[in-house]
Amino acid sequence: MNDLNSGIVDDQLLPRETRMMQLSHLIETLRIAEEVATKGYLISSSELADLMDVNASAVTSRGDHWSWRNWVISRVRREGNQILWQLERVD
């Protein structure tokens, strides 16, 4: 069985309460992303990585302009040793 299918089976084996907690966490993540985009906030690579639940290197290695879920992520500028990103909602 490949990794994608095994992940689906594993999720189905989790108790409903755990799945609902994961869904709640996802919704909160998406709400935060929506607020960041709507208000035009710029966020650092580490903040974006936390939002996406990935390593910061995974964010910076994607390039200057890429998609994540319902947003286009754009590298805006560098401030000191931090790269700042902007999220723009796409439907």
C-alpha atoms as a printed R data frame, in Angstrom:
   type eleno elety resid chain resno       x      y      z
1  ATOM     1    CA   MET     A     1   0.000  0.000  0.000
2  ATOM     2    CA   ASN     A     2   1.432  3.438 -0.887
3  ATOM     3    CA   ASP     A     3   1.871  6.274  1.618
4  ATOM     4    CA   LEU     A     4  -1.162  8.224  0.436
5  ATOM     5    CA   ASN     A     5  -3.515  5.312  0.954
6  ATOM     6    CA   SER     A     6  -1.979  4.311  4.260
7  ATOM     7    CA   GLY     A     7  -2.505  7.875  5.554
8  ATOM     8    CA   ILE     A     8  -6.161  7.709  4.624
9  ATOM     9    CA   VAL     A     9  -6.616  4.350  6.334
10 ATOM    10    CA   ASP     A    10  -4.780  5.596  9.437
11 ATOM    11    CA   ASP     A    11  -7.046  8.664  9.649
12 ATOM    12    CA   GLN     A    12 -10.116  6.475  9.401
13 ATOM    13    CA   LEU     A    13  -8.893  4.406 12.325
14 ATOM    14    CA   LEU     A    14  -8.572  7.425 14.579
15 ATOM    15    CA   PRO     A    15 -11.400  8.084 17.022
16 ATOM    16    CA   ARG     A    16 -13.976 10.588 15.825
17 ATOM    17    CA   GLU     A    17 -12.981 13.016 18.588
18 ATOM    18    CA   THR     A    18  -9.383 13.044 17.359
19 ATOM    19    CA   ARG     A    19 -10.449 13.604 13.757
20 ATOM    20    CA   MET     A    20 -12.727 16.457 14.860
21 ATOM    21    CA   MET     A    21  -9.877 18.011 16.844
22 ATOM    22    CA   GLN     A    22  -7.642 17.814 13.746
23 ATOM    23    CA   LEU     A    23 -10.384 19.408 11.645
24 ATOM    24    CA   SER     A    24 -10.824 22.162 14.222
25 ATOM    25    CA   HIS     A    25  -7.077 22.837 14.114
26 ATOM    26    CA   LEU     A    26  -7.203 22.981 10.306
27 ATOM    27    CA   ILE     A    27 -10.099 25.462 10.350
28 ATOM    28    CA   GLU     A    28  -8.201 27.684 12.805
29 ATOM    29    CA   THR     A    29  -5.128 27.539 10.548
30 ATOM    30    CA   LEU     A    30  -7.232 28.559  7.541
31 ATOM    31    CA   ARG     A    31  -8.834 31.404  9.526
32 ATOM    32    CA   ILE     A    32  -5.401 32.718 10.457
33 ATOM    33    CA   ALA     A    33  -4.263 32.524  6.829
34 ATOM    34    CA   GLU     A    34  -7.416 34.363  5.756
35 ATOM    35    CA   GLU     A    35  -6.814 37.144  8.286
36 ATOM    36    CA   VAL     A    36  -3.173 37.484  7.249
37 ATOM    37    CA   ALA     A    37  -4.245 37.780  3.605
38 ATOM    38    CA   THR     A    38  -7.233 40.061  4.169
39 ATOM    39    CA   LYS     A    39  -5.353 42.513  6.377
40 ATOM    40    CA   GLY     A    40  -2.281 42.497  4.147
41 ATOM    41    CA   TYR     A    41   0.065 41.376  6.911
42 ATOM    42    CA   LEU     A    42   3.550 40.273  5.948
43 ATOM    43    CA   ILE     A    43   4.838 37.215  7.773
44 ATOM    44    CA   SER     A    44   8.320 35.754  8.121
45 ATOM    45    CA   SER     A    45   9.431 32.409  6.737
46 ATOM    46    CA   SER     A    46   9.337 30.842 10.196
47 ATOM    47    CA   GLU     A    47   5.818 32.167 10.854
48 ATOM    48    CA   LEU     A    48   4.633 30.888  7.481
49 ATOM    49    CA   ALA     A    49   6.280 27.536  8.173
50 ATOM    50    CA   ASP     A    50   4.459 27.332 11.504
51 ATOM    51    CA   LEU     A    51   1.179 28.165  9.779
52 ATOM    52    CA   MET     A    52   1.761 25.464  7.151
53 ATOM    53    CA   ASP     A    53   3.226 23.009  9.683
54 ATOM    54    CA   VAL     A    54   6.472 22.547  7.728
55 ATOM    55    CA   ASN     A    55  10.142 23.418  8.256
56 ATOM    56    CA   ALA     A    56  11.185 26.978  7.390
57 ATOM    57    CA   SER     A    57  13.567 25.574  4.771
58 ATOM    58    CA   ALA     A    58  10.565 24.020  3.006
59 ATOM    59    CA   VAL     A    59   9.072 27.515  2.682
60 ATOM    60    CA   THR     A    60  12.195 29.243  1.387
61 ATOM    61    CA   SER     A    61  13.052 26.461 -1.058
62 ATOM    62    CA   ARG     A    62   9.746 26.856 -2.951
63 ATOM    63    CA   GLY     A    63  10.803 30.033 -4.712
64 ATOM    64    CA   ASP     A    64   9.357 33.533 -4.816
65 ATOM    65    CA   HIS     A    65   5.770 32.776 -5.880
66 ATOM    66    CA   TRP     A    66   3.781 29.594 -5.241
67 ATOM    67    CA   SER     A    67   0.393 28.256 -4.144
68 ATOM    68    CA   TRP     A    68  -0.740 26.746 -0.857
69 ATOM    69    CA   ARG     A    69  -4.365 25.690 -0.418
70 ATOM    70    CA   ASN     A    70  -6.481 28.781 -1.280
71 ATOM    71    CA   TRP     A    71  -3.613 31.268 -1.285
72 ATOM    72    CA   VAL     A    72  -0.826 32.424 -3.515
73 ATOM    73    CA   ILE     A    73   2.292 33.027 -1.463
74 ATOM    74    CA   SER     A    74   4.691 35.724 -2.666
75 ATOM    75    CA   ARG     A    75   8.087 36.703 -1.396
76 ATOM    76    CA   VAL     A    76   7.834 40.430 -0.806
77 ATOM    77    CA   ARG     A    77  11.144 41.551  0.637
78 ATOM    78    CA   ARG     A    78  13.964 40.863  3.030
79 ATOM    79    CA   GLU     A    79  14.331 42.677  6.339
80 ATOM    80    CA   GLY     A    80  17.669 41.923  7.885
81 ATOM    81    CA   ASN     A    81  18.014 38.169  7.863
82 ATOM    82    CA   GLN     A    82  14.260 37.534  7.470
83 ATOM    83    CA   ILE     A    83  12.302 36.982  4.285
84 ATOM    84    CA   LEU     A    84   8.789 38.422  4.429
85 ATOM    85    CA   TRP     A    85   5.863 36.797  2.611
86 ATOM    86    CA   GLN     A    86   2.416 37.917  1.568
87 ATOM    87    CA   LEU     A    87  -0.653 35.707  1.187
88 ATOM    88    CA   GLU     A    88  -3.265 36.491 -1.456
89 ATOM    89    CA   ARG     A    89  -6.576 34.606 -1.497
90 ATOM    90    CA   VAL     A    90  -7.531 32.853 -4.731
91 ATOM    91    CA   ASP     A    91 -10.846 31.147 -5.320
